[in-house]
Amino acid sequence: MAKKKVNPALTVFVCLLALVIGFAAAFFLYAYIKKPKGGDVYVSGDISFHFMELGNAYAGDSIYIKAGDTDILIDAGSRASSTDTTSAYIDGYCTDGVLEYVIATHADQDHIAGFAGSNSSPSIFDRYECGVIIDFPRTNKNTETYKKYIEKRDAEVAAGAEHYTALECWNAGESETGARRVWEISDGIEMEILYNYYYENDSSYENNYSVCLLFSQGDRHFLFTGDLEEEGEEYLVQYNDLPEVELFKAGHHGSKTSSNDCLLEVIKPKIVCVCCCAGTDEYTDAKENQFPTQAMIDRVAPYTDAVYVTSLGDDGAEGGFTSMNGNIVVTSGSGGVTVNCSDNNTLLKDTEWFANNREMPAAWAAA
């Protein structure tokens, strides 16, 4: 009996189909492994947010972000001398001397002094090569610190950096060259410039000019609003489709005028980091209004007790401060979102300072 002939074309088709099925199975298995328990969608690649201590007892922001090979710096407070402390920290992670993105949120000293620099403490722009500089489109300032910031920024641009205002980025929409609203900073990780009403409208409060940013890693989101005040937060919610967030940098160092209900009830933060020197009288003698304020704590409490603070005022310590949590590092990776601090991981509500200076919110007392 003659053997039945096998159609060569059919053989090739079957082999190709098997390969396709094999690749598809491998892909979905990989995706399953990379998807952490809890149901959120994880994008390959870690991102870490470093809320740095500033080497003095003054409130200020300087936040370093690492995503793959991308290095980002948001603000350079609180004083020019702070760059001696923060650059030493950054150099432990940024090994090529390049900051791919630098964001200056607004023109207050406690956010840009390190960009301005001084004779004894070089500017961030002198210490690093900067790729893209994004800053505030408006200001009421005409200080020497602001003028020095502009001088140093423009020199960096002359040396090859790109410079855009946040409004230029917003107006660029979906552009993929030059200014743009969304920047892909690593595989699947995005940095979005949010719209702030005060990018193009006057405010009597300098804080309201703050550049606002949303970092997204799949379904995980991380919000930074600079020193935005209540009016600015109301507009931020009105003009942007804000998601619930894993991390929120408390607005304006945990002041009573920021981190308001209008914003918190939308973003429902799981972790809140406060960049301040707790309990100092830098701005007020009223203890309840010293950073982080009782009002901010009461508003945040219904959403999370995972509140961390960088530094603590201590008149008996060198420089008038010591670490509360120290440098706070929030990392989002395949295992979830974690917090690790250089001094300790104690929640604000469990600190001795809190016990002596703040009232326990009902939401935390009931937990």
Sine and cosine of phi, psi and omega as CSV:
sin_phi,cos_phi,sin_psi,cos_psi,sin_omega,cos_omega
0.00,0.00,0.77,-0.63,-0.05,-1.00
-0.94,0.34,0.62,-0.79,0.03,-1.00
-0.95,0.30,0.57,-0.82,0.00,-1.00
-0.96,0.27,0.78,-0.62,0.00,-1.00
-0.95,0.32,0.66,-0.75,0.06,-1.00
-0.99,-0.13,0.78,-0.62,0.00,-1.00
-0.93,0.36,0.90,-0.44,-0.01,-1.00
-0.85,0.52,-0.62,0.79,-0.01,-1.00
-0.88,0.47,-0.63,0.77,0.02,-1.00
-0.91,0.42,-0.64,0.77,0.02,-1.00
-0.87,0.49,-0.72,0.69,0.01,-1.00
-0.88,0.48,-0.68,0.74,-0.01,-1.00
-0.88,0.47,-0.70,0.71,-0.02,-1.00
-0.89,0.45,-0.66,0.75,0.01,-1.00
-0.90,0.44,-0.69,0.72,0.02,-1.00
-0.89,0.45,-0.66,0.75,0.01,-1.00
-0.88,0.47,-0.66,0.76,0.02,-1.00
-0.89,0.45,-0.64,0.77,0.03,-1.00
-0.90,0.44,-0.70,0.71,0.00,-1.00
-0.87,0.49,-0.71,0.70,0.00,-1.00
-0.89,0.45,-0.64,0.77,0.01,-1.00
-0.89,0.45,-0.72,0.70,0.02,-1.00
-0.89,0.45,-0.66,0.75,-0.01,-1.00
-0.89,0.46,-0.68,0.74,0.00,-1.00
-0.89,0.45,-0.67,0.75,0.01,-1.00
-0.89,0.45,-0.65,0.76,-0.01,-1.00
-0.89,0.45,-0.73,0.68,-0.04,-1.00
-0.93,0.36,-0.52,0.85,0.08,-1.00
-0.91,0.41,-0.68,0.73,0.04,-1.00
-0.88,0.47,-0.71,0.71,-0.01,-1.00
-0.89,0.46,-0.61,0.79,0.00,-1.00
-0.91,0.41,-0.68,0.74,-0.01,-1.00
-0.90,0.44,-0.63,0.78,-0.04,-1.00
-0.98,0.22,-0.18,0.98,-0.01,-1.00
-1.00,0.01,0.92,-0.39,-0.07,-1.00
-0.94,0.35,0.39,-0.92,0.06,-1.00
-0.88,0.47,0.61,-0.80,-0.04,-1.00
0.90,-0.43,-0.25,0.97,0.18,-0.98
0.99,-0.10,-0.14,0.99,-0.04,-1.00
-0.98,0.18,0.47,-0.88,-0.04,-1.00
-1.00,0.07,0.82,-0.57,-0.03,-1.00
-0.95,-0.31,0.71,-0.70,0.05,-1.00
-0.98,-0.19,0.70,-0.72,-0.05,-1.00
-0.79,0.61,0.73,-0.68,0.02,-1.00
0.94,-0.33,0.73,-0.68,0.00,-1.00
-1.00,0.07,0.39,-0.92,0.19,-0.98
-0.70,-0.71,0.68,-0.73,0.00,-1.00
-0.77,-0.63,0.62,-0.78,-0.03,-1.00
-0.90,-0.44,0.83,-0.55,-0.10,-1.00
-0.90,-0.43,0.95,-0.32,0.03,-1.00
-1.00,-0.02,0.97,-0.24,-0.22,-0.98
-1.00,0.02,0.60,-0.80,0.23,-0.97
-0.94,0.35,0.44,-0.90,-0.21,-0.98
-0.92,-0.40,0.06,1.00,0.10,-0.99
0.99,0.16,0.20,0.98,0.03,-1.00
-0.39,-0.92,0.01,-1.00,-0.09,-1.00
-1.00,-0.07,0.26,0.97,-0.02,-1.00
-0.99,-0.12,0.60,-0.80,0.10,-0.99
-0.93,0.37,0.56,-0.83,0.03,-1.00
0.06,-1.00,0.23,-0.97,0.01,-1.00
-0.90,-0.44,0.67,-0.75,0.25,-0.97
-0.37,-0.93,0.95,-0.31,-0.13,-0.99
-0.85,-0.52,0.85,-0.52,0.04,-1.00
-0.99,-0.17,0.67,-0.74,-0.03,-1.00
-0.78,-0.63,0.72,-0.69,0.01,-1.00
-0.85,-0.52,0.83,-0.56,0.05,-1.00
-0.67,-0.74,0.97,-0.23,-0.09,-1.00
0.89,0.46,-0.81,-0.59,0.03,-1.00
-1.00,-0.04,0.13,0.99,-0.07,-1.00
-1.00,-0.09,0.76,-0.65,0.02,-1.00
-0.90,-0.43,0.76,-0.65,-0.09,-1.00
-0.77,-0.64,0.62,-0.79,0.11,-0.99
-0.79,-0.61,0.83,-0.55,0.12,-0.99
-0.97,-0.25,0.93,-0.36,0.06,-1.00
0.94,0.35,0.34,-0.94,-0.02,-1.00
-0.57,-0.82,0.92,0.40,0.07,-1.00
-0.99,-0.11,-0.07,-1.00,-0.05,1.00
-0.99,-0.15,-0.34,0.94,0.04,-1.00
-0.70,-0.71,0.25,-0.97,0.02,-1.00
-0.84,0.55,-0.62,0.79,-0.02,-1.00
-0.92,0.40,-0.30,0.95,0.01,-1.00
-0.89,0.46,-0.43,0.90,-0.03,-1.00
-0.91,0.42,-0.41,0.91,0.07,-1.00
-0.90,0.45,-0.62,0.78,0.01,-1.00
-0.98,0.22,-0.76,0.65,-0.11,-0.99
-0.94,0.33,-0.60,0.80,0.00,-1.00
-0.92,0.39,-0.57,0.82,0.07,-1.00
-0.89,0.46,-0.60,0.80,0.04,-1.00
-0.94,0.34,-0.76,0.65,-0.04,-1.00
-0.85,0.53,-0.63,0.78,-0.06,-1.00
-0.89,0.46,-0.31,0.95,0.08,-1.00
-0.96,0.29,-0.25,0.97,-0.03,-1.00
-0.87,-0.50,-0.63,0.77,-0.03,-1.00
-1.00,-0.04,0.99,-0.11,-0.16,-0.99
-1.00,-0.03,-0.17,0.99,-0.03,-1.00
-0.97,-0.25,0.02,1.00,0.03,-1.00
0.96,0.28,0.28,0.96,-0.04,-1.00
-0.87,-0.49,0.81,-0.59,0.19,-0.98
-0.98,-0.19,0.94,-0.35,-0.07,-1.00
-0.91,0.41,-0.56,0.83,0.01,-1.00
-0.70,-0.71,0.72,-0.70,0.11,-0.99
-0.80,-0.60,0.79,-0.61,0.00,-1.00
-0.86,-0.51,0.81,-0.58,0.13,-0.99
-0.95,-0.31,0.93,-0.37,-0.18,-0.98
-0.96,0.28,-0.65,0.76,0.04,-1.00
-0.30,-0.95,0.07,-1.00,-0.28,-0.96
-1.00,-0.02,0.19,0.98,0.06,-1.00
-0.94,0.33,0.54,-0.84,-0.03,-1.00
-0.80,0.60,-0.65,0.76,-0.09,-1.00
-0.96,0.29,0.09,1.00,0.08,-1.00
-0.83,-0.55,-0.37,0.93,-0.07,-1.00
-0.82,-0.57,-0.03,1.00,-0.07,-1.00
-0.85,0.53,-0.59,0.81,0.01,-1.00
-0.95,0.31,-0.37,0.93,0.12,-0.99
-0.98,0.22,-0.57,0.82,0.03,-1.00
-0.94,0.33,-0.67,0.74,0.00,-1.00
0.95,0.30,-0.07,-1.00,0.02,-1.00
-0.45,-0.89,0.04,-1.00,0.01,-1.00
-0.88,0.47,-0.57,0.82,-0.05,-1.00
-1.00,-0.06,-0.35,0.94,-0.01,-1.00
-0.78,-0.63,0.98,-0.20,-0.06,-1.00
-0.86,0.51,0.49,-0.87,0.05,-1.00
-0.88,0.47,0.47,-0.88,0.16,-0.99
-0.80,0.60,-0.61,0.79,-0.01,-1.00
-0.92,0.39,-0.40,0.92,0.07,-1.00
-1.00,0.07,-0.38,0.93,-0.05,-1.00
-1.00,0.03,-0.46,0.89,-0.10,-1.00
-0.73,-0.68,0.48,-0.88,0.23,-0.97
-0.99,0.16,0.77,-0.63,-0.06,-1.00
-0.92,-0.39,0.72,-0.69,-0.04,-1.00
-0.99,0.10,-0.87,0.49,-0.03,-1.00
-0.80,-0.59,0.77,-0.64,0.06,-1.00
-0.92,-0.39,0.83,-0.56,0.03,-1.00
-0.87,-0.50,0.79,-0.62,-0.02,-1.00
-0.61,-0.79,-0.11,-0.99,-0.14,-0.99
-0.97,0.26,0.68,-0.74,0.02,-1.00
-0.99,0.14,-0.30,0.95,-0.06,-1.00
-0.70,-0.71,0.42,-0.91,0.10,-1.00
-0.33,-0.94,0.44,-0.90,0.15,-0.99
-0.98,-0.20,0.03,1.00,-0.15,-0.99
-1.00,0.08,0.51,-0.86,0.16,-0.99
-0.58,-0.81,0.58,0.82,-0.08,-1.00
-0.98,0.18,0.25,-0.97,0.06,-1.00
-0.90,0.43,-0.58,0.81,0.04,-1.00
-0.89,0.46,-0.70,0.71,0.02,-1.00
-0.89,0.45,-0.71,0.71,0.00,-1.00
-0.88,0.48,-0.64,0.77,0.02,-1.00
-0.93,0.37,-0.61,0.79,0.07,-1.00
-0.85,0.53,-0.75,0.66,-0.01,-1.00
-0.87,0.50,-0.68,0.73,0.01,-1.00
-0.87,0.50,-0.73,0.68,-0.03,-1.00
-0.94,0.34,-0.63,0.78,0.04,-1.00
-0.88,0.47,-0.74,0.68,-0.04,-1.00
-0.91,0.42,-0.55,0.84,0.07,-1.00
-0.91,0.40,-0.61,0.79,0.04,-1.00
-0.92,0.39,-0.62,0.79,0.06,-1.00
-0.91,0.42,-0.66,0.75,0.04,-1.00
-0.88,0.47,-0.46,0.89,0.01,-1.00
-1.00,0.09,-0.06,1.00,0.09,-1.00
0.79,-0.61,-0.12,0.99,0.02,-1.00
-0.95,0.31,0.48,-0.88,0.15,-0.99
-1.00,0.00,0.59,-0.81,0.03,-1.00
-0.74,-0.67,0.75,-0.66,0.07,-1.00
-0.63,-0.78,0.53,-0.85,0.19,-0.98
-0.99,0.12,0.31,-0.95,0.03,-1.00
-0.88,0.48,-0.56,0.83,0.02,-1.00
-0.92,0.38,-0.64,0.77,0.07,-1.00
-0.88,0.48,-0.64,0.76,0.03,-1.00
-0.90,0.44,-0.71,0.70,0.00,-1.00
-0.88,0.47,-0.72,0.69,-0.05,-1.00
-0.92,0.39,-0.35,0.94,0.00,-1.00
-0.95,0.31,-0.27,0.96,0.05,-1.00
0.86,0.51,-0.83,-0.56,-0.10,-0.99
-1.00,-0.06,0.31,0.95,0.04,-1.00
-0.82,0.57,0.59,-0.80,0.01,-1.00
-0.94,-0.35,0.10,0.99,0.08,-1.00
-0.71,-0.70,0.46,-0.89,-0.01,-1.00
0.90,0.44,-0.58,-0.82,0.05,-1.00
-0.88,0.47,0.59,-0.81,0.05,-1.00
-0.42,-0.91,0.39,-0.92,-0.04,-1.00
-0.98,0.21,-0.61,0.79,-0.03,-1.00
-0.85,-0.53,0.80,-0.60,0.02,-1.00
-0.92,-0.38,0.80,-0.61,0.10,-0.99
-1.00,0.09,0.94,-0.33,-0.12,-0.99
-1.00,-0.06,-0.29,0.96,0.08,-1.00
-0.30,-0.95,0.09,-1.00,-0.05,-1.00
-0.82,0.57,0.94,-0.35,0.07,-1.00
0.96,0.27,0.05,1.00,0.01,-1.00
-0.95,-0.32,0.80,-0.61,-0.12,-0.99
-0.86,-0.51,0.51,-0.86,0.14,-0.99
-0.88,-0.47,0.89,-0.45,-0.06,-1.00
-0.95,-0.32,0.74,-0.67,0.11,-0.99
-1.00,0.07,0.92,-0.39,-0.02,-1.00
-0.98,0.18,0.34,-0.94,0.04,-1.00
-1.00,0.06,0.77,-0.63,0.09,-1.00
-0.89,-0.46,0.84,-0.55,0.00,-1.00
-0.77,0.64,-0.57,0.82,-0.08,-1.00
-1.00,0.10,0.10,1.00,0.20,-0.98
-0.90,0.44,-0.48,0.88,-0.07,-1.00
-0.72,-0.69,0.32,0.95,0.07,-1.00
-0.67,-0.74,0.54,-0.84,-0.06,-1.00
-0.96,0.27,0.52,-0.85,0.11,-0.99
-0.66,-0.75,0.57,-0.82,0.08,-1.00
-0.98,0.21,-0.18,0.98,0.01,-1.00
-0.96,-0.29,0.90,-0.43,0.01,-1.00
-0.82,0.57,-0.57,0.82,-0.04,-1.00
-0.85,0.53,-0.51,0.86,-0.06,-1.00
-0.94,0.34,-0.19,0.98,0.05,-1.00
-0.99,0.13,0.05,1.00,-0.13,-0.99
-0.85,0.52,0.69,-0.72,0.16,-0.99
-0.94,0.34,0.75,-0.67,-0.04,-1.00
-0.91,-0.41,0.70,-0.72,-0.14,-0.99
-0.75,-0.67,0.59,-0.80,0.12,-0.99
-0.81,-0.59,0.87,-0.50,0.10,-0.99
-0.99,-0.12,0.68,-0.73,-0.04,-1.00
-0.75,-0.66,0.73,-0.68,0.04,-1.00
-0.77,-0.64,1.00,0.03,-0.15,-0.99
0.90,0.44,-0.82,-0.58,0.00,-1.00
-1.00,0.04,0.07,1.00,0.00,-1.00
-0.98,-0.17,0.69,-0.72,-0.09,-1.00
-0.73,-0.68,0.49,-0.87,-0.12,-0.99
-0.62,-0.78,0.86,-0.52,-0.19,-0.98
-0.92,-0.38,0.71,-0.70,0.03,-1.00
-0.76,-0.64,0.84,-0.55,-0.06,-1.00
-0.85,-0.53,0.28,0.96,0.00,-1.00
0.86,0.51,-0.80,-0.60,0.02,-1.00
-0.94,-0.35,0.44,0.90,-0.07,-1.00
-0.78,0.62,0.72,-0.69,0.00,-1.00
-1.00,-0.08,-0.04,-1.00,-0.14,-0.99
-0.85,0.53,-0.71,0.71,-0.01,-1.00
-0.87,0.48,-0.66,0.75,0.02,-1.00
-0.91,0.42,-0.62,0.78,0.02,-1.00
-0.91,0.42,-0.62,0.78,0.03,-1.00
-0.88,0.48,-0.70,0.71,0.04,-1.00
-0.92,0.38,-0.60,0.80,0.01,-1.00
-0.86,0.51,-0.69,0.73,0.04,-1.00
-0.93,0.38,-0.63,0.78,-0.04,-1.00
-0.91,0.41,-0.64,0.77,-0.15,-0.99
-0.99,-0.15,-0.14,0.99,-0.04,-1.00
-0.80,-0.60,0.57,-0.82,0.06,-1.00
-1.00,0.01,0.99,0.10,-0.12,-0.99
-0.99,0.13,0.69,-0.73,0.05,-1.00
-1.00,-0.01,0.13,-0.99,0.23,-0.97
-0.94,0.34,0.56,-0.83,-0.15,-0.99
-0.84,-0.54,0.51,-0.86,0.13,-0.99
-0.95,0.30,-0.63,0.77,-0.13,-0.99
-0.70,-0.71,0.69,-0.72,0.11,-0.99
-0.75,-0.66,0.83,-0.56,0.15,-0.99
-0.98,0.18,0.91,-0.42,-0.05,-1.00
-0.78,0.63,0.76,-0.65,-0.01,-1.00
-0.90,0.43,0.61,-0.79,0.13,-0.99
0.75,0.67,0.73,0.68,0.16,-0.99
0.88,0.47,0.38,0.92,-0.01,-1.00
0.99,0.12,0.49,0.87,-0.02,-1.00
-0.96,0.28,0.21,-0.98,0.01,-1.00
-0.96,0.29,-0.27,0.96,-0.09,-1.00
-0.99,-0.14,-0.01,1.00,0.00,-1.00
-0.82,-0.58,0.06,-1.00,-0.04,-1.00
0.81,0.58,0.82,0.57,-0.07,-1.00
-1.00,0.01,0.25,-0.97,-0.05,-1.00
-0.85,0.53,-0.59,0.81,-0.04,-1.00
-0.84,0.54,-0.55,0.84,0.02,-1.00
-1.00,-0.01,-0.72,0.70,-0.08,-1.00
-0.88,0.47,-0.60,0.80,-0.04,-1.00
-0.93,0.36,-0.29,0.96,0.06,-1.00
-1.00,-0.03,-0.73,0.68,-0.13,-0.99
-1.00,0.06,-0.38,0.92,0.05,-1.00
0.67,0.74,0.90,0.43,-0.13,-0.99
-0.91,0.42,0.58,-0.81,0.06,-1.00
-1.00,-0.07,-0.49,0.87,0.04,-1.00
-0.72,-0.69,0.69,-0.72,0.05,-1.00
-0.80,-0.60,0.81,-0.59,0.04,-1.00
-0.92,-0.38,0.73,-0.68,-0.05,-1.00
-0.91,-0.42,0.86,-0.51,0.04,-1.00
-1.00,-0.07,0.99,-0.13,-0.01,-1.00
-0.28,-0.96,0.11,-0.99,0.15,-0.99
-0.94,-0.35,0.99,-0.17,-0.20,-0.98
-0.86,0.52,0.72,-0.70,0.17,-0.99
0.99,0.16,0.14,0.99,0.03,-1.00
-0.99,0.14,0.38,-0.93,0.00,-1.00
-0.99,-0.15,0.51,0.86,-0.03,-1.00
-0.83,0.56,-0.62,0.78,-0.07,-1.00
-0.91,-0.41,-0.38,0.93,-0.04,-1.00
-0.35,-0.94,0.48,-0.88,0.10,-1.00
-1.00,0.02,-0.22,0.98,0.00,-1.00
-0.96,0.29,0.94,-0.34,-0.15,-0.99
-0.86,0.52,-0.59,0.81,-0.03,-1.00
-0.93,0.37,-0.32,0.95,-0.02,-1.00
-0.97,-0.25,0.06,1.00,0.13,-0.99
-0.97,0.23,0.56,-0.83,-0.07,-1.00
-0.92,0.39,0.63,-0.78,-0.24,0.97
-0.98,0.22,0.72,-0.70,-0.17,-0.99
-0.96,0.27,0.40,-0.92,0.07,-1.00
-0.87,0.49,-0.63,0.78,-0.03,-1.00
-0.88,0.47,-0.70,0.71,0.02,-1.00
-0.90,0.44,-0.69,0.73,0.00,-1.00
-0.87,0.50,-0.71,0.70,-0.01,-1.00
-0.88,0.47,-0.58,0.81,-0.03,-1.00
-0.97,0.24,-0.57,0.82,-0.03,-1.00
-0.97,0.23,-0.53,0.85,-0.16,-0.99
-0.78,0.62,-0.64,0.77,-0.01,-1.00
-0.90,0.43,-0.28,0.96,-0.08,-1.00
-0.98,-0.20,-0.55,0.84,-0.04,-1.00
-0.25,-0.97,0.46,-0.89,0.18,-0.98
-0.95,-0.31,0.06,1.00,0.01,-1.00
-0.99,0.13,0.95,0.33,-0.02,-1.00
-0.92,-0.39,0.78,-0.63,-0.05,-1.00
-0.81,-0.58,0.54,-0.84,-0.05,-1.00
-0.76,-0.65,0.69,-0.73,-0.08,-1.00
-0.92,0.38,-0.85,0.53,-0.20,-0.98
-0.78,-0.62,0.22,-0.97,-0.04,-1.00
-0.72,-0.70,0.78,-0.62,0.07,-1.00
-0.91,0.42,0.73,-0.68,-0.03,-1.00
-0.49,-0.87,0.98,-0.20,-0.06,-1.00
-0.88,0.47,-0.40,0.92,-0.03,-1.00
-1.00,0.06,-0.12,0.99,-0.04,-1.00
-0.99,-0.10,0.38,-0.92,0.06,-1.00
-0.88,0.48,0.79,-0.61,-0.02,-1.00
0.99,0.13,-0.04,1.00,0.04,-1.00
0.98,0.22,0.30,0.95,0.01,-1.00
-0.46,-0.89,0.32,-0.95,0.16,-0.99
-0.63,-0.77,0.06,-1.00,0.00,-1.00
-0.98,0.19,0.66,-0.75,0.24,-0.97
-1.00,-0.02,-0.94,0.33,0.21,-0.98
-0.98,-0.18,-0.36,0.93,-0.08,-1.00
1.00,0.05,-0.48,-0.88,0.09,-1.00
-0.94,0.35,0.86,-0.52,-0.07,-1.00
-0.99,-0.15,0.83,-0.56,-0.02,-1.00
-0.88,-0.47,0.90,-0.44,0.06,-1.00
-0.96,-0.27,0.87,-0.49,-0.07,-1.00
-0.89,-0.46,0.74,-0.67,0.07,-1.00
-0.91,-0.41,0.88,-0.47,-0.02,-1.00
-0.57,-0.82,-0.27,-0.96,-0.07,-1.00
-0.90,0.43,-0.39,0.92,0.00,-1.00
-1.00,0.00,0.05,1.00,-0.02,-1.00
0.91,-0.41,-0.34,-0.94,-0.01,-1.00
-0.94,-0.35,0.81,-0.59,-0.06,-1.00
-0.82,-0.57,0.38,-0.92,0.06,-1.00
-0.83,-0.56,0.79,-0.61,0.08,-1.00
-0.69,-0.72,0.77,-0.64,-0.08,-1.00
-0.89,-0.45,0.47,-0.88,-0.10,-1.00
-0.94,0.33,-0.46,0.89,-0.01,-1.00
-0.98,-0.20,-0.79,0.61,0.02,-1.00
-0.27,-0.96,0.29,-0.96,-0.01,-1.00
-0.96,-0.27,0.39,0.92,-0.05,-1.00
-0.92,0.39,0.76,-0.65,0.07,-1.00
-0.92,0.39,0.50,-0.86,-0.01,-1.00
-0.78,0.62,-0.70,0.71,-0.08,-1.00
-0.91,0.42,-0.31,0.95,-0.04,-1.00
-0.98,-0.18,0.10,0.99,-0.03,-1.00
-1.00,0.09,0.40,-0.92,0.06,-1.00
-0.90,0.44,-0.62,0.79,0.01,-1.00
-0.87,0.50,-0.68,0.73,0.00,-1.00
-0.89,0.45,-0.70,0.71,-0.02,-1.00
-0.86,0.51,-0.54,0.84,-0.06,-1.00
-1.00,-0.04,-0.27,0.96,-0.16,-0.99
-0.78,-0.63,-0.16,0.99,-0.06,-1.00
-0.72,-0.70,0.41,-0.91,0.08,-1.00
-1.00,-0.08,0.63,-0.78,-0.03,-1.00
-0.96,0.30,0.86,-0.51,0.06,-1.00
-0.89,0.46,0.49,-0.87,-0.03,-1.00
-0.84,0.54,-0.63,0.78,-0.04,-1.00
-0.89,0.46,-0.59,0.81,0.02,-1.00
-0.98,0.19,-0.58,0.82,0.00,-1.00
-0.91,0.41,-0.54,0.84,-0.05,-1.00
-0.99,0.14,-0.25,0.97,-0.07,-1.00
-0.95,0.31,0.00,0.00,0.00,0.00
